[in-house]
Amino acid sequence: MIGGFQNIAKIPELKKKILFTLLMLVVYRVGCHIPTPGIDGAALAAFFSARQGTLFGLFDMFSGGALSQMSVMALGIMPYISASIILELMTVVVPYLEKLKKEGEQGRKKITQYTRYGTVILSIIQGFGIAVGLENMTSPGGAMIVPAGGWGFRLLTVITLTAGTSFLMWLGEQITERGIGNGISLIIFAGIVAGFPVGVANTFRLMGTGELTPFFVILIVALMVVVIGAIVFVERGQRRIPVQYAKRVIGRKMYGGQSTHLPLKVNTAGVIPPIFASSIIMFPATIANFLSVDEFPWLQYVVSALAPGHIIYTLIYVTFIFFFCYFYTAVHFNPVDVADNMKRAGGFIPGIRPGKNTAEYIDRVLTRLTFSGAVYVSAVCVLPNILIYHLNVPFYFGGTALLIVVGVAMDTTNQIESHLLTRHYESFMKKGFGKTR
């Protein structure tokens, strides 16, 4: 595999794509350090350091630290992801969008255009909300985050943040078209990985103070390797349903008769369930930061129960992950459409009648797979909470972040392998990283 990567330099087209992708990611990281005008940076940093267990900490992770610095890219790519998910869910209930989805390339372009419009609208709404919220926020020491507020600051913040998200959206599309890998995913990947050096530095600092022993650090690294291996194993796992196509005689030629399979992923929903689950469960804690919790004992108990590390938080978190795994799989994969398309093409599952019985069979298999996938996602996402809050282990890479990082890395590696394979570097694929089972 390493020898195959050495052949990248021998393919000018692939080399250009990789260099272009790296350059665009560098531009993104530079933009994350350009501050929005009119904000006290020190007061903002103190505010975010006290709110790591809320939605602020979650969004800051996906924006690569841009939100805690309130840079021009503070909103990150989350408005684009939200608009994409909203449109995908609307295709189930809006016939026009469902028709566009089935029109192929032209329909996809139209949906992409609507996604861009939705991204701008969400950015304006979120930017205005952030601007108004910043005016009313103070640091733990009492310093105002926005020394001079007003409509001038609000309009400037909305324009700045919306322009930053629009530029990121364009940047991601350029990476997808002219670079290697999925641009939007790589931007999220770069934002998460940017925090890894800080985690490594903190680990060495704890070793220097004697809070962590070298043996314990080696154990943590070994655990990370095991978790990453488990993620790769499950993400590449498939349930292959055999499909047989009947022979058909058209004119003087015979078509069909071949055997193939219908691949069903163990984790069809991907990283959407933990992202949605984290957002919902952290929302009450975020709202409580703007209220006087001490005046309401019951609210104080609710906030503490929904804090990461509490058993109630873990149970609710896992419940939401299961719910969104099934919900997103049902939206993303329709067994009835698959069975109808298979029937029209003359295909059938051996031992299963075409049509309704095939759809019911696929649905049963998908339901069992989704349960296994939900258990796997829950285990990966709950592991960091157990290590950090119960065992006091500084596990900086885990949960949703680890799923995204490993998933994007595998997808990008697969695309590099595809380019190498088309150039007849078949030796690279002998021990290919992206082979499924």
C-alpha positions as CSV (number, residue, x, y, z in Angstrom):
1,M,0.0,0.0,0.0
2,I,2.8,2.4,0.9
3,G,4.5,1.5,-2.4
4,G,1.3,2.3,-4.2
5,F,1.2,5.8,-2.7
6,Q,4.8,6.4,-3.9
7,N,3.4,6.1,-7.4
8,I,1.2,9.2,-6.9
9,A,4.1,11.4,-8.0
10,K,4.2,9.5,-11.3
11,I,0.6,10.5,-12.2
12,P,0.6,14.3,-13.0
13,E,-3.2,14.5,-12.9
14,L,-3.5,12.9,-9.5
15,K,-0.6,14.9,-8.2
16,K,-2.3,18.2,-9.2
17,K,-5.6,17.1,-7.6
18,I,-3.9,16.4,-4.3
19,L,-1.8,19.6,-4.3
20,F,-5.0,21.6,-5.2
21,T,-6.9,20.0,-2.3
22,L,-4.1,20.7,0.2
23,L,-3.9,24.3,-1.0
24,M,-7.6,24.8,-0.5
25,L,-7.5,23.3,3.0
26,V,-4.6,25.7,3.8
27,V,-6.8,28.6,2.6
28,Y,-9.6,27.4,4.9
29,R,-7.3,27.2,7.9
30,V,-6.0,30.7,7.3
31,G,-9.5,32.0,7.1
32,C,-10.3,30.4,10.5
33,H,-7.9,32.9,12.1
34,I,-9.3,36.1,10.5
35,P,-11.4,37.7,13.3
36,T,-14.8,39.3,12.8
37,P,-14.6,43.1,13.6
38,G,-16.0,44.5,16.8
39,I,-15.4,41.6,19.2
40,D,-13.2,41.4,22.3
41,G,-11.2,38.2,21.6
42,A,-10.0,37.7,25.2
43,A,-13.5,37.9,26.6
44,L,-14.8,35.6,23.9
45,A,-12.1,33.0,24.6
46,A,-13.0,33.0,28.3
47,F,-16.7,32.6,27.5
48,F,-16.1,29.5,25.3
49,S,-13.7,27.9,27.8
50,A,-16.5,27.8,30.3
51,R,-19.0,26.2,27.9
52,Q,-17.3,23.2,26.4
53,G,-20.2,20.8,27.2
54,T,-22.8,22.8,25.3
55,L,-23.8,23.3,21.7
56,F,-21.0,26.0,21.5
57,G,-18.4,23.3,22.1
58,L,-19.9,21.0,19.5
59,F,-20.2,23.6,16.8
60,D,-16.7,24.9,17.6
61,M,-15.3,21.4,17.0
62,F,-16.9,21.1,13.6
63,S,-15.8,24.7,12.6
64,G,-12.2,23.8,13.6
65,G,-12.0,26.4,16.4
66,A,-13.3,29.2,14.2
67,L,-16.4,29.8,16.4
68,S,-14.5,30.2,19.6
69,Q,-12.3,32.8,17.8
70,M,-15.4,34.3,16.1
71,S,-13.5,34.4,12.8
72,V,-15.1,35.1,9.4
73,M,-15.7,31.4,9.1
74,A,-17.3,31.0,12.5
75,L,-20.4,29.3,11.1
76,G,-18.3,26.8,9.3
77,I,-19.9,24.5,6.9
78,M,-22.8,23.5,9.2
79,P,-25.4,25.7,7.5
80,Y,-24.7,23.8,4.2
81,I,-25.0,20.5,5.9
82,S,-28.2,21.5,7.6
83,A,-29.6,22.7,4.3
84,S,-28.6,19.5,2.6
85,I,-30.2,17.3,5.3
86,I,-33.4,19.5,5.3
87,L,-33.8,19.1,1.5
88,E,-33.1,15.4,1.7
89,L,-35.8,14.9,4.3
90,M,-38.2,17.1,2.3
91,T,-37.9,14.9,-0.8
92,V,-40.0,12.4,1.1
93,V,-42.9,14.8,1.6
94,V,-42.6,17.2,-1.4
95,P,-43.4,15.5,-4.7
96,Y,-41.6,18.1,-6.8
97,L,-38.3,17.4,-4.9
98,E,-38.8,13.7,-5.1
99,K,-39.3,14.0,-8.9
100,L,-36.1,16.1,-9.2
101,K,-34.2,13.5,-7.2
102,K,-35.2,10.8,-9.8
103,E,-34.2,13.0,-12.9
104,G,-30.5,12.1,-12.7
105,E,-27.8,14.8,-13.3
106,Q,-30.2,17.7,-14.1
107,G,-32.3,17.0,-11.0
108,R,-29.2,16.8,-8.9
109,K,-28.0,20.2,-10.2
110,K,-31.3,21.8,-9.3
111,I,-31.3,20.3,-5.8
112,T,-27.7,21.6,-5.4
113,Q,-28.9,25.0,-6.4
114,Y,-31.7,25.0,-3.8
115,T,-29.2,23.8,-1.2
116,R,-27.0,26.8,-1.9
117,Y,-30.0,29.1,-1.5
118,G,-30.9,27.4,1.7
119,T,-27.3,27.7,3.0
120,V,-27.3,31.5,2.5
121,I,-30.8,31.8,4.2
122,L,-29.7,29.7,7.2
123,S,-26.4,31.6,7.4
124,I,-28.2,35.0,7.5
125,I,-30.6,33.7,10.3
126,Q,-27.8,32.2,12.3
127,G,-25.5,35.1,11.8
128,F,-28.1,37.5,13.0
129,G,-28.8,35.3,16.0
130,I,-25.1,35.2,16.9
131,A,-24.7,38.9,16.5
132,V,-27.6,39.6,18.9
133,G,-26.5,37.0,21.3
134,L,-22.9,38.3,21.4
135,E,-24.2,41.7,22.3
136,N,-25.8,40.3,25.5
137,M,-22.9,38.0,26.4
138,T,-20.2,38.6,29.0
139,S,-17.1,36.7,30.0
140,P,-16.9,34.9,33.4
141,G,-15.1,38.0,34.6
142,G,-17.9,40.3,33.5
143,A,-16.3,41.9,30.4
144,M,-18.6,42.6,27.5
145,I,-17.8,40.5,24.4
146,V,-19.0,43.3,22.1
147,P,-17.9,46.6,23.5
148,A,-19.9,48.7,21.0
149,G,-23.0,47.0,19.7
150,G,-25.9,48.2,17.6
151,W,-27.3,47.7,14.1
152,G,-24.0,48.5,12.5
153,F,-22.3,45.6,14.3
154,R,-25.2,43.3,13.6
155,L,-25.3,43.9,9.9
156,L,-21.5,43.7,9.6
157,T,-21.5,40.4,11.5
158,V,-24.3,38.9,9.3
159,I,-22.6,39.9,6.1
160,T,-19.2,38.7,7.3
161,L,-20.4,35.3,8.6
162,T,-22.7,34.7,5.6
163,A,-19.8,35.5,3.2
164,G,-17.5,33.2,5.1
165,T,-19.9,30.3,4.9
166,S,-20.6,31.0,1.2
167,F,-16.9,31.0,0.5
168,L,-16.5,27.7,2.4
169,M,-19.3,26.2,0.4
170,W,-17.6,27.3,-2.8
171,L,-14.3,26.0,-1.5
172,G,-15.8,22.6,-0.8
173,E,-17.3,22.4,-4.3
174,Q,-14.0,23.3,-5.9
175,I,-12.3,20.5,-4.0
176,T,-14.9,18.0,-5.1
177,E,-14.7,19.1,-8.8
178,R,-11.0,19.8,-9.2
179,G,-9.4,18.1,-6.2
180,I,-9.6,14.6,-4.6
181,G,-12.3,13.5,-2.2
182,N,-15.5,15.1,-1.0
183,G,-14.8,18.8,-0.4
184,I,-17.3,19.4,2.3
185,S,-16.2,16.3,4.2
186,L,-12.6,17.2,3.9
187,I,-13.3,20.7,5.3
188,I,-14.9,19.1,8.4
189,F,-12.0,16.6,8.6
190,A,-9.4,19.5,8.5
191,G,-11.3,21.3,11.3
192,I,-11.3,18.3,13.6
193,V,-7.8,17.2,12.9
194,A,-6.6,20.8,13.6
195,G,-7.3,20.2,17.3
196,F,-5.2,17.0,17.4
197,P,-1.8,18.8,18.0
198,V,-3.3,20.6,21.0
199,G,-4.5,17.3,22.4
200,V,-1.0,15.7,21.9
201,A,0.6,18.7,23.6
202,N,-1.7,18.5,26.6
203,T,-0.9,14.8,26.9
204,F,2.8,15.5,27.1
205,R,2.1,18.3,29.6
206,L,0.2,15.9,31.8
207,M,3.1,13.4,31.5
208,G,5.6,16.2,32.5
209,T,3.5,17.0,35.6
210,G,3.3,13.3,36.6
211,E,-0.5,13.1,36.2
212,L,-0.1,10.5,33.4
213,T,2.5,7.8,33.3
214,P,4.2,6.7,30.1
215,F,2.5,3.2,30.4
216,F,-0.9,4.8,30.6
217,V,-0.2,7.0,27.5
218,I,0.8,3.9,25.6
219,L,-2.4,2.2,26.7
220,I,-4.4,5.2,25.4
221,V,-2.7,5.1,22.1
222,A,-3.3,1.3,21.8
223,L,-7.0,1.9,22.6
224,M,-7.2,4.5,19.9
225,V,-5.7,2.1,17.4
226,V,-8.2,-0.6,18.4
227,V,-11.1,1.8,18.1
228,I,-10.0,3.0,14.7
229,G,-9.5,-0.6,13.5
230,A,-13.0,-1.4,14.7
231,I,-14.5,1.6,12.9
232,V,-12.7,0.6,9.6
233,F,-13.9,-3.0,10.0
234,V,-17.5,-2.1,10.5
235,E,-17.7,0.8,8.0
236,R,-16.3,-1.6,5.3
237,G,-18.7,-4.4,6.3
238,Q,-21.6,-5.2,4.0
239,R,-24.5,-7.6,3.9
240,R,-24.7,-8.8,0.4
241,I,-28.1,-10.0,-0.7
242,P,-27.7,-12.3,-3.8
243,V,-29.7,-11.1,-6.9
244,Q,-30.3,-13.2,-10.0
245,Y,-31.3,-11.7,-13.3
246,A,-33.5,-13.8,-15.7
247,K,-32.5,-14.4,-19.2
248,R,-34.3,-12.4,-21.9
249,V,-34.2,-12.8,-25.7
250,I,-34.4,-9.6,-27.6
251,G,-34.2,-10.1,-31.3
252,R,-31.4,-12.6,-31.9
253,K,-29.5,-11.8,-28.8
254,M,-29.9,-13.1,-25.2
255,Y,-29.5,-10.7,-22.3
256,G,-29.3,-11.2,-18.5
257,G,-28.7,-14.4,-16.7
258,Q,-25.9,-13.1,-14.6
259,S,-25.7,-13.2,-10.8
260,T,-24.9,-10.1,-8.7
261,H,-25.6,-8.8,-5.2
262,L,-27.3,-6.0,-3.4
263,P,-24.8,-4.5,-0.9
264,L,-26.3,-3.1,2.4
265,K,-24.0,-1.2,4.7
266,V,-24.0,-2.0,8.4
267,N,-24.0,1.8,9.2
268,T,-26.2,3.2,6.5
269,A,-26.9,6.5,8.4
270,G,-23.2,7.4,8.8
271,V,-22.4,10.2,11.2
272,I,-25.8,11.9,11.0
273,P,-27.3,10.2,14.1
274,P,-24.6,11.2,16.6
275,I,-24.6,14.8,15.2
276,F,-28.3,15.2,15.6
277,A,-28.4,13.4,19.0
278,S,-25.6,15.7,20.3
279,S,-27.3,18.8,19.1
280,I,-30.7,17.9,20.7
281,I,-29.3,16.8,24.0
282,M,-27.0,19.7,24.4
283,F,-29.7,22.3,23.6
284,P,-31.2,22.5,27.2
285,A,-27.7,23.0,28.6
286,T,-27.0,25.8,26.1
287,I,-30.3,27.5,27.0
288,A,-29.5,27.2,30.7
289,N,-26.4,29.2,30.2
290,F,-28.5,32.2,29.6
291,L,-30.8,31.7,32.6
292,S,-30.2,32.0,36.3
293,V,-30.1,28.3,37.2
294,D,-29.6,28.9,40.9
295,E,-33.1,30.3,41.2
296,F,-34.7,27.1,39.9
297,P,-33.5,23.9,41.7
298,W,-35.3,21.6,39.3
299,L,-33.6,23.3,36.3
300,Q,-30.3,22.9,38.0
301,Y,-30.9,19.2,38.4
302,V,-32.0,18.9,34.7
303,V,-28.8,20.7,33.5
304,S,-26.6,18.5,35.7
305,A,-28.4,15.3,34.5
306,L,-27.9,16.3,30.9
307,A,-24.2,17.0,31.3
308,P,-21.8,14.7,29.6
309,G,-20.7,11.8,31.9
310,H,-24.1,11.5,33.7
311,I,-25.9,8.2,33.4
312,I,-29.1,10.0,32.3
313,Y,-27.2,11.9,29.6
314,T,-25.7,8.6,28.3
315,L,-29.1,6.8,28.2
316,I,-30.8,9.7,26.4
317,Y,-27.9,10.0,24.0
318,V,-27.9,6.3,23.0
319,T,-31.8,6.5,22.6
320,F,-31.5,9.4,20.2
321,I,-28.7,7.7,18.3
322,F,-30.9,4.6,17.8
323,F,-33.9,6.7,16.8
324,F,-32.0,8.7,14.2
325,C,-30.2,5.6,12.8
326,Y,-33.6,4.1,12.0
327,F,-35.1,7.4,10.9
328,Y,-32.3,8.4,8.5
329,T,-32.0,4.9,7.1
330,A,-35.7,4.9,6.3
331,V,-35.4,8.3,4.6
332,H,-32.2,7.4,2.7
333,F,-33.0,3.9,1.6
334,N,-36.5,2.8,0.3
335,P,-36.9,-1.0,0.0
336,V,-40.0,-0.6,-2.1
337,D,-38.2,1.5,-4.8
338,V,-35.3,-1.0,-4.8
339,A,-37.7,-3.9,-5.2
340,D,-39.6,-2.2,-8.0
341,N,-36.4,-1.3,-9.9
342,M,-35.1,-4.8,-9.5
343,K,-38.4,-6.3,-10.8
344,R,-38.4,-4.0,-13.8
345,A,-34.9,-5.0,-14.7
346,G,-35.9,-8.7,-14.5
347,G,-34.0,-9.3,-11.2
348,F,-35.1,-11.4,-8.2
349,I,-33.7,-12.7,-4.9
350,P,-33.5,-16.5,-5.0
351,G,-36.4,-18.0,-3.0
352,I,-38.2,-14.6,-2.7
353,R,-41.1,-13.5,-4.9
354,P,-40.5,-10.3,-6.8
355,G,-42.4,-7.1,-5.7
356,K,-43.9,-6.8,-2.3
357,N,-42.3,-9.9,-0.8
358,T,-38.8,-8.7,-2.0
359,A,-39.4,-5.3,-0.4
360,E,-40.4,-6.9,2.9
361,Y,-37.4,-9.2,2.9
362,I,-35.0,-6.3,2.2
363,D,-36.7,-4.3,4.9
364,R,-36.3,-7.1,7.5
365,V,-32.6,-7.4,6.6
366,L,-32.1,-3.7,6.7
367,T,-33.8,-3.4,10.1
368,R,-31.5,-6.0,11.7
369,L,-28.4,-4.3,10.1
370,T,-29.6,-0.9,11.4
371,F,-29.8,-2.3,14.9
372,S,-26.2,-3.6,14.7
373,G,-25.1,-0.2,13.2
374,A,-26.8,1.7,16.0
375,V,-25.1,-0.4,18.6
376,Y,-21.8,0.2,17.0
377,V,-22.3,4.0,16.6
378,S,-23.5,4.2,20.3
379,A,-20.4,2.3,21.5
380,V,-18.0,4.5,19.6
381,C,-19.7,7.7,20.8
382,V,-20.1,6.7,24.4
383,L,-16.6,5.5,24.8
384,P,-15.0,9.0,25.1
385,N,-17.6,10.0,27.8
386,I,-16.7,6.9,29.9
387,L,-12.9,7.5,29.6
388,I,-13.0,11.3,30.2
389,Y,-15.7,11.7,32.9
390,H,-15.5,8.4,34.7
391,L,-11.8,7.3,34.3
392,N,-10.3,10.8,33.9
393,V,-8.5,9.8,30.7
394,P,-7.7,12.6,28.2
395,F,-9.2,10.9,25.2
396,Y,-9.1,13.8,22.7
397,F,-10.0,11.8,19.6
398,G,-13.3,10.0,19.9
399,G,-17.0,9.8,19.3
400,T,-18.5,11.7,16.4
401,A,-15.1,13.3,15.6
402,L,-13.4,9.9,15.2
403,L,-16.2,8.5,13.0
404,I,-15.9,11.6,10.7
405,V,-12.1,11.5,10.6
406,V,-11.9,7.7,9.8
407,G,-14.8,7.8,7.3
408,V,-13.4,10.7,5.3
409,A,-9.9,9.2,5.4
410,M,-11.3,5.9,4.0
411,D,-13.3,7.7,1.3
412,T,-10.4,9.8,0.2
413,T,-8.1,6.8,0.1
414,N,-10.6,4.9,-2.0
415,Q,-10.6,7.7,-4.6
416,I,-6.8,7.8,-4.7
417,E,-6.9,4.0,-5.2
418,S,-9.3,4.4,-8.1
419,H,-7.0,6.8,-9.9
420,L,-4.1,4.5,-9.4
421,L,-6.0,1.5,-10.6
422,T,-7.0,3.3,-13.8
423,R,-3.3,3.9,-14.4
424,H,-2.7,0.1,-14.1
425,Y,-1.0,0.2,-10.7
426,E,-2.7,-3.1,-9.8
427,S,0.0,-4.0,-7.2
428,F,-1.4,-1.2,-5.0
429,M,-4.7,-3.1,-4.8
430,K,-3.3,-6.4,-3.6
431,K,-3.6,-5.2,-0.1
432,G,-6.1,-2.4,-0.8
433,F,-7.2,-0.4,2.2
434,G,-10.8,0.1,0.8
435,K,-11.7,-3.5,0.0
436,T,-15.1,-4.6,1.4
437,R,-15.9,-8.0,2.8
